């Protein structure tokens, strides 16, 4: 268990998201719609068209 009192404020306020089989980014859309501050660290999608849609909507730090 992480002792949150020992973590910096940024750790608590920023959700980091990584998805495998990202599709069009449904989890990312849900997080955005809930108003949760987040950073998309990683996405991965093999389907050409789903990948194009994902990258049109999101800018992950890394996309495989």
Backbone bond lengths (Angstrom), bond angles and torsions (degrees), N, CA, C in turn:
res aa  C-N    CA-C-N  psi(-1)  N-CA   C-N-CA  omega(-1)  CA-C   N-CA-C  phi
1 X - - - 1.444 - - 1.523 109.31 -
2 X 1.322 116.44 137.06 1.461 121.83 -179.60 1.527 108.98 -86.80
3 X 1.313 115.58 131.38 1.466 120.18 175.45 1.524 107.49 -84.02
4 X 1.333 117.37 101.39 1.457 121.48 -174.76 1.522 113.43 -63.80
5 X 1.319 117.47 -24.29 1.458 118.79 178.88 1.523 111.96 -66.65
6 X 1.339 117.48 -18.07 1.460 121.42 179.13 1.527 112.36 -94.47
7 X 1.324 117.25 -3.03 1.454 121.08 -178.41 1.527 109.68 -96.32
8 X 1.316 115.51 151.59 1.459 119.80 177.56 1.518 111.16 -68.82
9 X 1.315 116.22 162.33 1.460 122.05 -178.99 1.527 111.29 -60.74
10 X 1.342 117.52 -37.80 1.459 120.93 -179.56 1.523 111.89 -60.88
11 X 1.316 117.48 -33.37 1.462 121.99 179.18 1.521 110.69 -60.94
12 X 1.294 117.00 -40.59 1.460 122.06 -176.18 1.531 111.22 -77.69
13 X 1.326 118.21 -33.71 1.458 121.70 -172.14 1.519 115.14 -87.71
14 X 1.309 119.40 -15.53 1.453 120.75 -174.61 1.528 111.26 -120.12
15 X 1.320 116.25 116.06 1.456 122.14 175.40 1.518 108.16 -84.32
16 X 1.301 117.45 129.52 1.458 122.26 176.92 1.526 107.91 -102.40
17 X 1.343 115.85 127.83 1.461 122.08 -172.88 1.523 109.80 -114.64
18 X 1.329 115.90 133.90 1.464 122.96 173.03 1.523 107.25 -137.43
19 X 1.331 116.43 129.88 1.462 119.56 179.92 1.524 110.47 -126.58
20 X 1.318 115.50 143.50 1.453 123.55 172.55 1.522 105.48 -113.16
21 X 1.309 118.11 143.55 1.471 121.19 -170.71 1.528 107.72 56.99
22 X 1.322 115.91 54.87 1.463 123.49 -170.22 1.524 113.92 -65.83
23 X 1.330 117.78 -25.02 1.461 119.71 -178.15 1.514 110.05 58.92
24 X 1.323 116.99 -134.52 1.461 120.87 179.19 1.524 111.56 -94.75
25 X 1.329 117.34 3.66 1.456 121.07 175.16 1.520 115.34 94.61
26 X 1.307 117.80 35.13 1.471 121.07 -179.13 1.530 113.53 -56.08
27 X 1.346 119.76 -44.18 1.469 118.27 178.00 1.532 112.05 -62.57
28 X 1.333 116.18 -39.10 1.450 120.25 179.29 1.525 111.67 -65.04
29 X 1.329 116.11 -39.21 1.466 120.65 177.39 1.520 110.46 -63.79
30 X 1.330 116.79 -42.91 1.467 120.66 179.24 1.530 111.02 -62.39
31 X 1.324 116.75 -44.48 1.471 120.49 179.59 1.522 110.19 -62.20
32 X 1.335 116.46 -44.21 1.471 120.64 178.23 1.530 110.93 -61.67
33 X 1.339 116.96 -45.25 1.469 120.91 -179.24 1.527 112.49 -64.35
34 X 1.333 116.92 -28.24 1.465 120.75 177.04 1.527 112.13 -79.51
35 X 1.323 116.59 -7.58 1.455 120.36 178.27 1.518 113.83 76.97
36 X 1.323 116.77 23.42 1.464 120.99 -179.21 1.528 108.78 -86.66
37 X 1.320 116.54 125.38 1.452 120.95 177.38 1.526 108.01 -67.03
38 X 1.342 115.99 128.57 1.461 119.41 -175.92 1.521 111.51 -152.00
39 X 1.318 114.26 165.10 1.453 122.80 174.93 1.516 107.08 -129.42
40 X 1.335 116.54 129.94 1.457 120.32 178.17 1.523 107.42 -89.67
41 X 1.312 114.96 109.29 1.450 121.85 -175.08 1.520 111.23 -86.85
42 X 1.315 117.22 -37.59 1.452 120.68 -169.97 1.516 110.62 -151.98
43 X 1.313 116.30 138.97 1.450 122.35 172.14 1.525 108.68 -138.80
44 X 1.310 117.05 152.68 1.463 121.27 -179.64 1.527 108.58 -148.11
45 X 1.319 116.61 125.18 1.463 120.68 179.15 1.520 108.76 -151.43
46 X 1.344 116.50 135.18 1.460 121.31 -178.46 1.534 111.65 -92.86
47 X 1.324 117.92 -29.62 1.461 121.49 -177.66 1.531 110.36 -71.39
48 X 1.316 115.55 124.89 1.474 121.92 -175.42 1.531 112.45 -56.34
49 X 1.321 117.80 -45.64 1.464 121.12 -174.26 1.530 112.33 -77.44
50 X 1.315 116.22 -37.19 1.469 119.24 175.28 1.527 109.52 -64.45
51 X 1.321 116.19 -39.89 1.472 121.54 178.37 1.530 111.09 -62.22
52 X 1.334 117.17 -44.02 1.466 121.09 178.28 1.531 111.00 -61.33
53 X 1.313 116.33 -42.94 1.463 120.82 178.77 1.514 110.64 -64.26
54 X 1.329 116.51 -45.27 1.462 121.54 179.77 1.530 110.38 -57.48
55 X 1.330 116.28 -49.10 1.466 119.98 -176.85 1.531 112.49 -70.99
56 X 1.322 117.68 -22.70 1.468 120.24 174.85 1.535 110.74 -72.49
57 X 1.336 116.06 -27.56 1.469 120.56 -176.34 1.530 113.84 -99.40
58 X 1.321 117.67 -25.46 1.473 121.50 -173.38 1.514 110.57 -136.12
59 X 1.300 115.51 155.09 1.469 122.38 178.11 1.527 109.12 -123.63
60 X 1.341 117.57 78.34 1.467 119.42 179.03 1.524 111.13 -68.60
61 X 1.313 116.82 154.13 1.457 120.96 175.54 1.516 110.91 -62.51
62 X 1.357 117.07 -32.14 1.455 122.34 -179.98 1.531 108.88 -143.58
63 X 1.329 116.04 136.29 1.455 120.55 176.84 1.516 108.68 -133.18
64 X 1.330 116.20 122.85 1.467 121.33 177.19 1.500 110.34 -108.34
